[in-house]
Amino acid sequence: MGSDSETDKTAQKVREKKQMSALAPIAKPLAGKKLSKRTLKLVRRAAEQKCLKRGVKEVVKSIRRGNKGICVIAGNISPIDVITHVPILCEEANIPYVYVTSKEDLANAGATKRPTCCVLVLTKPVKGELSQEEQEKLKGDYDQVASDLSELANSMF
């Protein structure tokens, strides 16, 4: 019984090393384990509430239209040229952004089967309204991740 958990742990460590080696060199600020888990939880909740834009094309369009939110970008994109302009757009629009290690994890959190390069978590849905309770849950998670991202960005510069 103990050996099974040990093999699971070693397999997980090998998987993490592969993910880290596949990261793009521009993947900064990269979320740590705790922030990555919180961010993916926020993405999952936003996908349930239809407050999510998926893919480079939709994200860029939303940023240019002036929508605000948090941009989550996958760090293991190949070729990297696909997403190199997204952080620049985010900085110009004062939108916080963060990299997570895997596009597959980002897709699972965003309720899609296809791996996703980036998502934009909006504070409110584009169409319709949320109930007060759902809005408060989403806003709480959003504020927590946004404050963590500002701390991460301040520690970088």
C-alpha positions as CSV (number, residue, x, y, z in Angstrom):
1,M,0.0,0.0,0.0
2,G,2.8,2.4,0.8
3,S,4.6,1.6,-2.5
4,D,1.6,2.6,-4.5
5,S,1.6,6.1,-3.1
6,E,5.3,6.3,-3.6
7,T,5.0,5.4,-7.3
8,D,2.2,7.9,-7.6
9,K,4.3,10.6,-6.1
10,T,7.3,9.8,-8.3
11,A,5.1,9.7,-11.4
12,Q,3.6,13.1,-10.4
13,K,7.2,14.5,-10.0
14,V,8.2,13.3,-13.4
15,R,5.0,14.8,-14.9
16,E,5.8,18.2,-13.2
17,K,9.4,18.1,-14.5
18,K,8.1,17.5,-18.0
19,Q,5.7,20.4,-17.7
20,M,8.4,22.7,-16.4
21,S,10.8,21.7,-19.3
22,A,8.0,22.5,-21.8
23,L,7.5,26.0,-20.5
24,A,8.2,28.9,-22.8
25,P,11.0,31.3,-21.8
26,I,8.6,34.2,-21.7
27,A,6.2,32.6,-19.2
28,K,6.6,35.2,-16.5
29,P,4.9,35.8,-14.1
30,L,4.4,32.1,-13.7
31,A,1.9,31.0,-11.0
32,G,3.1,28.8,-8.3
33,K,1.2,25.7,-7.2
34,K,-1.2,27.5,-4.8
35,L,-1.9,30.5,-7.1
36,S,-2.3,28.1,-10.1
37,K,-4.9,26.1,-8.2
38,R,-6.8,29.2,-7.2
39,T,-6.6,30.6,-10.7
40,L,-7.9,27.4,-12.3
41,K,-10.7,27.3,-9.7
42,L,-11.6,30.9,-10.7
43,V,-11.6,29.8,-14.4
44,R,-13.8,26.9,-13.6
45,R,-16.3,29.0,-11.7
46,A,-16.3,31.7,-14.5
47,A,-16.9,29.0,-17.1
48,E,-20.0,27.8,-15.1
49,Q,-21.3,31.4,-15.0
50,K,-20.5,32.2,-18.7
51,C,-18.0,34.9,-17.7
52,L,-15.2,33.5,-19.7
53,K,-13.6,34.2,-23.1
54,R,-11.5,31.3,-24.5
55,G,-8.8,31.4,-27.1
56,V,-6.5,34.0,-28.5
57,K,-8.9,35.5,-30.9
58,E,-11.7,36.0,-28.4
59,V,-9.4,37.3,-25.7
60,V,-7.8,39.8,-28.0
61,K,-11.1,41.0,-29.3
62,S,-12.5,41.4,-25.7
63,I,-9.4,43.3,-24.6
64,R,-9.6,45.7,-27.6
65,R,-13.3,46.3,-26.9
66,G,-12.4,47.4,-23.3
67,N,-13.6,44.4,-21.3
68,K,-11.8,44.1,-18.0
69,G,-10.8,40.9,-16.2
70,I,-7.9,38.6,-15.5
71,C,-6.0,37.0,-18.4
72,V,-4.7,33.4,-17.8
73,I,-2.2,32.2,-20.4
74,A,-0.8,28.7,-20.8
75,G,3.0,28.5,-20.6
76,N,3.5,25.5,-22.7
77,I,2.4,26.8,-26.1
78,S,4.3,25.9,-29.2
79,P,5.0,27.9,-31.3
80,I,5.2,30.7,-28.8
81,D,4.5,33.4,-31.4
82,V,0.8,32.6,-31.1
83,I,0.5,34.3,-27.7
84,T,3.5,36.7,-27.6
85,H,1.3,39.8,-28.2
86,V,-1.3,39.0,-25.5
87,P,0.7,40.1,-22.5
88,I,1.5,43.4,-24.3
89,L,-2.2,44.1,-24.9
90,C,-2.9,43.2,-21.3
91,E,-0.3,45.7,-20.0
92,E,-1.6,48.4,-22.2
93,A,-5.2,47.9,-21.0
94,N,-4.1,47.5,-17.3
95,I,-5.4,43.9,-17.2
96,P,-3.5,41.5,-14.8
97,Y,-2.2,38.4,-16.4
98,V,-0.6,35.2,-15.3
99,Y,0.9,32.1,-16.8
100,V,-0.1,28.6,-15.8
101,T,2.0,25.5,-16.6
102,S,-0.3,23.6,-18.8
103,K,-2.8,24.3,-21.6
104,E,-4.5,21.0,-20.9
105,D,-5.2,22.1,-17.3
106,L,-6.5,25.4,-18.5
107,A,-8.9,23.7,-20.9
108,N,-10.2,21.4,-18.2
109,A,-10.9,24.3,-15.9
110,G,-12.5,26.2,-18.8
111,A,-14.9,23.3,-19.5
112,T,-13.5,22.5,-22.9
113,K,-11.9,19.3,-24.2
114,R,-9.6,21.1,-26.6
115,P,-6.4,22.6,-25.1
116,T,-6.6,26.3,-24.7
117,C,-3.9,28.9,-25.1
118,C,-5.4,31.7,-23.0
119,V,-8.7,32.7,-21.3
120,L,-10.0,36.0,-20.1
121,V,-12.1,35.8,-16.9
122,L,-14.6,38.6,-16.9
123,T,-16.1,40.2,-13.8
124,K,-19.7,39.9,-15.2
125,P,-21.3,38.0,-18.0
126,V,-21.5,39.6,-21.4
127,K,-25.2,38.6,-21.7
128,G,-27.7,38.4,-18.9
129,E,-27.2,38.8,-15.2
130,L,-26.0,36.6,-12.4
131,S,-27.9,36.0,-9.1
132,Q,-26.5,38.0,-6.1
133,E,-25.1,34.9,-4.5
134,E,-23.3,33.7,-7.6
135,Q,-22.0,37.2,-8.3
136,E,-20.5,37.4,-4.7
137,K,-18.8,34.0,-5.0
138,L,-17.3,34.9,-8.3
139,K,-16.3,38.4,-7.1
140,G,-14.6,36.9,-4.0
141,D,-12.5,34.4,-6.0
142,Y,-11.7,37.1,-8.5
143,D,-10.6,39.6,-5.9
144,Q,-8.4,37.0,-4.1
145,V,-6.7,36.0,-7.4
146,A,-6.3,39.6,-8.4
147,S,-4.6,40.6,-5.1
148,D,-2.3,37.5,-5.4
149,L,-1.4,38.5,-8.9
150,S,-0.6,42.1,-7.9
151,E,1.7,40.7,-5.2
152,L,3.4,38.4,-7.7
153,A,3.9,41.3,-10.2
154,N,5.3,43.6,-7.5
155,S,7.8,40.9,-6.4
156,M,9.0,40.6,-10.1
157,F,9.7,44.3,-10.6
